[in-house]
Amino acid sequence: MNKRQHRVQELERRHEQQQKILKIKTEEIAAFQRKRRSGSNGSVVSLEQQQKIEEQKRWLDQEMEKVLQQRR
């Protein structure tokens, strides 16, 4: 019984950490998208920046999937 409670606490802690990470990454992506929409200095987003954003989105999707699997 103690092992189960410890495991639940560990999973809850991990879930909280992942939620924090997801929140930070979501905020970063939202900030970048706002910056891109505003056309900071009228410049076009470089291919390298677009690739970085796509990479972050993929990572975020993976993290979200992990969280959903843990909840199940």
Secondary structure, DSSP 4 states (H G I P E B T S, - for coil): -HHHHHHHHHHHHHHHHHHHHHHHHHHHHHHHHHHHHHTGGGPPPPHHHHHHHHHHHHHHHHHHHHHHHHH-
